Amino acid sequence: MVKSTDYEFKYKKALEYYENGEFVRSSTLLKELIGIVRGTSRADKVYYYFAKSQFGLKDNMMAGHYFKSLIKEFPRSEYAEESQYMIGYCFYLDSPTPRLDQAVTQNAIDALQLFINIYPKSTRVDEATRLIIELRDKLVYKSYLSGKLYFDLNNYKAAVVALTSSLKDFPDTKYREELMYMLLKAKYLLAINSVEEKKHERLSSTLDEYFTFVDEYPESKYRKEVEKYHNTTAKLLNYKPDSKI
């Protein structure tokens, strides 16, 4: 069949193979037909089913590429809406565990949000929104793990940067209290172990962080511990407890 020059027959068999779940056979024929049907009314359909065949083979990267190509080549195609969604969904399926690099996760969020922006009345909007929430939770957890990693490795300078970034990027994170506690502790340990010319500035920063923490979490489970950091920091700065907020 691959050697046949009867392209109409190949087209029908390719769709038949796809409907029967024979994705290797359908994709083999459709890949050849992409060049043959270019410029015809069937071109977008061939692109679509080739992308769907790649998706059936679980080659999400290739499927996403051809869904994207379909939109670029045929922006008014009847398959454009689904293809726009599938770009994001393919990225979603390839999104790795939180401990790994999350570039693909961000690509998935961007693609799904673009779908929602372009097709706000689509029946797939609710599902796309659910996927975005799930993916953002993964980014939040990744950010938390990155900050905690430096903290656990006693690399307090890097921990301060990572934890500050995490809180800035995800201010509503469910890990906020723990992140703020680790940030305070990291600043405290960095300050008391600093060289003299940097100690005063870092102690002052620690004190500011303490006030921010107790103001937001006055009943925190870490309150007893952070009070120790405050007392030591205040003593080193000759800070008067009367002036505490």
C-alpha positions in Angstrom: 0.0 0.0 0.0 2.9 2.4 0.8 4.2 1.9 -2.8 0.7 2.5 -4.3 0.1 5.7 -6.3 -3.6 5.5 -5.7 -3.7 8.4 -3.2 -7.5 8.3 -2.8 -7.2 4.7 -1.7 -4.4 5.6 0.7 -6.4 8.5 2.2 -9.4 6.3 2.9 -7.3 3.5 4.3 -5.3 5.9 6.5 -8.6 7.1 8.1 -9.8 3.6 8.4 -6.6 2.6 10.2 -6.9 5.6 12.5 -10.5 4.7 13.5 -9.4 1.1 14.2 -6.6 2.4 16.5 -3.9 1.2 14.1 -1.9 4.4 14.6 1.4 3.2 13.1 -0.2 2.3 9.8 -2.4 5.5 9.7 0.6 7.8 10.5 2.8 6.1 7.9 0.2 6.8 5.1 -0.8 10.3 6.4 2.8 11.5 6.6 3.2 10.8 2.8 -0.1 12.4 2.0 0.7 15.7 3.8 2.9 16.7 0.8 0.5 15.2 -1.7 -2.7 17.0 -0.6 -1.1 20.4 0.1 -3.3 23.2 -1.3 -6.4 21.0 -1.5 -9.5 21.0 0.7 -8.3 17.9 2.5 -5.0 19.3 3.6 -6.1 20.3 7.1 -7.8 17.0 7.7 -4.7 15.1 6.8 -2.7 17.3 9.2 -5.3 16.7 11.9 -5.4 13.0 11.6 -1.6 12.7 11.4 -1.3 14.7 14.6 -4.0 12.5 16.2 -2.2 9.4 15.1 1.0 10.7 16.7 -1.0 11.4 19.8 -2.4 7.8 19.7 1.2 6.6 19.5 1.9 8.7 22.7 4.4 10.9 20.8 3.1 14.0 22.4 5.9 16.2 21.2 5.4 15.3 17.6 1.6 15.5 18.0 1.8 19.0 19.5 4.1 20.1 16.7 1.6 19.1 14.0 -1.3 20.5 15.8 0.6 23.8 15.9 1.5 23.4 12.2 -2.2 22.9 11.4 -3.2 26.1 13.1 -0.4 28.0 11.3 -1.3 26.6 7.9 -5.1 26.6 8.3 -6.1 29.1 11.0 -9.8 28.9 9.8 -9.9 25.1 9.8 -12.8 23.3 11.6 -10.0 21.5 13.6 -8.3 24.7 14.8 -10.1 24.9 18.1 -9.4 21.4 19.1 -5.8 21.7 17.8 -5.2 24.7 20.0 -6.4 22.8 23.0 -4.3 19.8 22.1 -1.1 21.8 21.9 -1.5 22.6 25.6 -2.7 19.1 26.5 0.3 17.5 24.8 2.6 19.7 26.9 0.5 18.8 30.0 1.1 15.1 29.4 4.8 15.6 29.0 5.1 17.8 32.1 7.7 16.2 34.4 7.6 15.6 38.2 8.2 18.7 40.3 11.8 17.9 41.1 12.8 18.2 37.4 13.0 21.3 35.2 9.5 22.8 34.7 10.0 24.5 31.3 7.5 22.1 29.7 5.0 22.8 32.5 5.2 26.5 31.8 4.7 25.8 28.1 1.6 23.9 28.9 0.2 26.7 31.1 0.9 29.3 28.3 -0.7 27.2 25.6 -3.8 26.4 27.6 -4.2 30.0 28.6 -3.9 31.0 25.0 -6.6 28.5 24.1 -8.9 30.0 26.8 -8.2 33.5 25.5 -8.9 32.6 21.9 -11.9 30.3 22.6 -13.5 31.7 25.8 -16.9 30.0 25.0 -15.4 26.6 24.2 -16.8 23.6 26.0 -13.1 22.7 26.8 -12.5 25.9 28.8 -13.4 24.3 32.2 -11.0 21.4 31.6 -8.3 23.7 30.4 -8.7 25.8 33.5 -8.5 22.7 35.7 -5.3 21.7 34.0 -3.8 25.1 34.5 -4.5 25.0 38.2 -2.9 21.6 38.5 0.1 22.7 36.5 0.5 25.9 38.6 0.4 23.8 41.8 3.3 21.8 40.3 5.3 25.1 39.8 4.5 26.2 43.3 5.8 22.9 44.7 8.9 23.1 42.5 9.6 26.6 43.8 9.2 25.4 47.3 11.5 22.4 46.8 14.2 24.7 45.3 14.2 27.0 48.2 14.1 24.2 50.7 17.0 22.4 49.0 19.4 25.3 49.5 18.1 25.7 53.0 18.7 22.0 53.8 22.2 22.2 52.3 23.0 25.1 54.6 23.6 27.4 51.6 21.9 30.3 53.3 22.8 32.9 50.8 21.3 30.9 47.9 18.4 30.0 50.1 17.6 33.6 50.8 17.5 34.3 47.0 15.4 31.2 46.2 13.0 31.6 49.1 12.4 35.3 48.4 11.8 34.5 44.7 9.4 31.7 45.6 7.3 34.0 47.8 7.3 36.8 45.2 6.3 34.4 42.3 3.6 32.6 44.4 2.4 34.9 47.2 -0.7 32.8 47.8 1.2 29.4 48.1 0.0 27.0 50.7 3.6 26.7 51.8 3.8 30.4 52.6 4.2 30.1 56.4 7.0 27.5 56.1 8.8 29.5 53.3 8.7 32.7 55.4 10.0 30.8 58.4 12.9 29.3 56.4 13.6 32.7 54.9 13.8 34.3 58.4 16.0 31.5 59.7 18.2 31.6 56.6 18.7 35.3 57.0 19.5 34.9 60.7 22.1 32.2 60.1 23.6 34.1 57.2 23.8 37.2 59.4 25.4 35.7 62.5 28.0 33.9 60.3 28.8 37.0 58.2 32.0 38.9 58.0 31.9 42.1 60.1 31.4 44.5 57.2 28.2 42.7 56.1 26.9 41.6 59.5 25.0 44.8 60.5 23.1 45.0 57.2 22.2 41.3 57.3 21.1 41.5 61.0 18.9 44.5 60.2 17.3 42.5 57.3 16.8 39.6 59.7 15.0 41.9 62.1 12.7 43.2 59.4 11.9 39.6 58.3 11.0 38.8 61.9 8.5 41.6 62.2 7.0 40.6 58.8 6.7 37.0 59.9 5.1 37.6 63.3 2.8 40.2 61.9 1.4 37.7 59.4 1.6 34.6 61.6 1.2 35.7 65.2 0.1 32.3 66.3 2.6 30.3 64.2 4.0 27.0 65.4 7.4 28.5 64.8 6.8 31.5 67.1 8.9 30.3 70.0 11.8 29.6 67.8 11.7 32.9 65.8 11.6 34.8 69.1 15.0 33.4 69.9 16.3 34.7 66.5 14.8 38.1 67.4 16.4 38.2 70.8 19.8 37.3 69.5 19.5 39.7 66.5 18.3 42.6 68.7 21.1 42.0 71.2 23.8 42.0 68.4 22.3 45.2 67.0 21.8 46.8 70.5 18.1 46.9 69.6 15.7 47.9 72.4 12.8 45.4 72.8 10.5 48.4 73.8 10.4 49.4 70.1 9.1 46.2 68.9 5.8 46.4 67.0 
